[in-house]
Amino acid sequence: MYHEVAQPYGLLWNLRPALRPGGRVAVIDARKVTAQHGTPPDLLRCELAAVGYRQTAFYNLQENTYLAVFMPPSPPDGPVSPSAIKPCSPSRS
């Protein structure tokens, strides 16, 4: 569950070079605010986009959960350094 990740931007940044060419990142989470152990889909999209990932699929699952699939950035997409990542506003949570 993505909402359990303490440093999502750091995880997403460091995950990029570990993925094989053509690899994808899939996230399953609850459609709830983060304080209630979930991640609103708009917040998830914003955070992954801030690191350069692009959503390729989205599926509604049972009991208010979802699966979102993202493609990692390829140069020159996305920020060039971690300091260039622009965090999402709290209003998306």
The 8 nearest C-alpha neighbors of each residue, nearest first, counted from 0:
[[1, 28, 2, 3, 27, 26, 37, 4],
 [0, 2, 3, 4, 28, 26, 38, 27],
 [1, 3, 4, 0, 37, 38, 33, 36],
 [4, 2, 1, 0, 5, 36, 37, 33],
 [5, 3, 2, 7, 1, 6, 0, 10],
 [4, 6, 7, 3, 2, 10, 9, 1],
 [7, 5, 9, 4, 8, 10, 11, 3],
 [6, 8, 10, 9, 4, 11, 5, 46],
 [9, 7, 11, 10, 6, 12, 50, 46],
 [10, 8, 12, 6, 7, 11, 13, 81],
 [11, 9, 7, 13, 8, 12, 14, 6],
 [10, 12, 14, 8, 9, 13, 7, 15],
 [13, 11, 9, 10, 14, 15, 8, 50],
 [14, 12, 10, 11, 15, 9, 16, 17],
 [13, 15, 11, 17, 12, 16, 10, 18],
 [14, 16, 17, 13, 18, 12, 71, 11],
 [17, 15, 18, 14, 13, 19, 12, 71],
 [18, 16, 14, 15, 19, 13, 22, 20],
 [19, 17, 16, 22, 15, 20, 14, 23],
 [18, 20, 22, 21, 17, 16, 23, 15],
 [21, 19, 22, 18, 23, 71, 73, 16],
 [20, 22, 19, 23, 70, 18, 71, 73],
 [23, 21, 19, 20, 18, 70, 24, 71],
 [22, 24, 70, 69, 25, 71, 21, 68],
 [23, 25, 69, 68, 70, 26, 22, 71],
 [26, 24, 68, 67, 69, 23, 66, 27],
 [27, 25, 67, 66, 28, 68, 1, 24],
 [28, 26, 66, 65, 0, 67, 25, 64],
 [27, 29, 0, 64, 65, 37, 38, 1],
 [30, 28, 64, 37, 31, 63, 38, 65],
 [29, 31, 39, 64, 63, 37, 38, 28],
 [32, 30, 37, 29, 38, 39, 35, 33],
 [31, 33, 37, 35, 34, 38, 92, 39],
 [32, 34, 37, 36, 38, 35, 2, 31],
 [33, 35, 32, 36, 37, 31, 92, 2],
 [34, 36, 33, 32, 37, 31, 38, 29],
 [37, 35, 33, 34, 2, 31, 32, 38],
 [36, 38, 31, 29, 33, 32, 2, 30],
 [37, 39, 33, 32, 31, 2, 30, 29],
 [38, 40, 30, 42, 41, 31, 32, 92],
 [39, 41, 43, 42, 38, 44, 30, 67],
 [42, 40, 44, 43, 39, 45, 91, 92],
 [41, 43, 45, 91, 39, 40, 44, 92],
 [42, 44, 40, 46, 41, 45, 47, 38],
 [45, 43, 41, 47, 42, 46, 48, 40],
 [44, 46, 42, 48, 43, 47, 49, 41],
 [47, 45, 49, 43, 48, 44, 87, 42],
 [46, 48, 52, 49, 44, 50, 45, 43],
 [47, 49, 51, 52, 45, 50, 46, 44],
 [50, 48, 46, 47, 51, 84, 85, 45],
 [49, 51, 48, 47, 77, 52, 78, 84],
 [77, 52, 50, 48, 72, 49, 76, 47],
 [53, 51, 71, 48, 72, 47, 70, 50],
 [54, 52, 70, 69, 48, 55, 51, 71],
 [53, 55, 69, 68, 56, 70, 52, 44],
 [54, 56, 69, 68, 53, 70, 57, 67],
 [57, 55, 68, 67, 54, 58, 69, 66],
 [56, 58, 67, 66, 68, 59, 55, 65],
 [59, 57, 66, 65, 60, 67, 56, 68],
 [60, 58, 65, 64, 66, 57, 61, 63],
 [59, 61, 65, 64, 58, 63, 62, 66],
 [62, 60, 63, 64, 59, 65, 29, 58],
 [61, 63, 64, 60, 29, 65, 30, 59],
 [62, 64, 30, 61, 29, 60, 65, 59],
 [65, 63, 29, 60, 30, 28, 62, 61],
 [64, 66, 59, 60, 27, 58, 28, 29],
 [65, 67, 27, 58, 26, 57, 59, 68],
 [66, 68, 57, 26, 25, 56, 58, 65],
 [69, 67, 25, 56, 55, 24, 54, 57],
 [70, 68, 54, 24, 53, 55, 23, 52],
 [69, 71, 23, 53, 52, 54, 24, 55],
 [72, 70, 52, 15, 69, 73, 23, 53],
 [73, 71, 51, 52, 76, 77, 74, 70],
 [72, 74, 76, 75, 71, 77, 51, 52],
 [75, 73, 76, 72, 77, 79, 78, 51],
 [74, 76, 73, 77, 79, 72, 78, 51],
 [77, 75, 74, 72, 73, 51, 78, 79],
 [51, 76, 78, 50, 72, 79, 75, 49],
 [77, 79, 83, 80, 84, 50, 51, 76],
 [78, 80, 77, 83, 81, 75, 76, 82],
 [81, 79, 82, 83, 78, 84, 12, 77],
 [82, 80, 83, 84, 78, 12, 79, 9],
 [81, 83, 80, 84, 85, 78, 79, 86],
 [84, 82, 81, 80, 78, 85, 79, 50],
 [85, 83, 81, 82, 49, 78, 50, 86],
 [84, 86, 49, 83, 87, 82, 50, 46],
 [87, 85, 84, 88, 49, 46, 8, 45],
 [88, 86, 46, 45, 89, 85, 91, 42],
 [87, 89, 90, 91, 86, 92, 42, 45],
 [88, 90, 91, 92, 87, 42, 86, 33],
 [91, 89, 88, 92, 87, 42, 41, 32],
 [92, 90, 42, 89, 88, 41, 87, 39],
 [91, 90, 89, 32, 42, 39, 33, 38]]
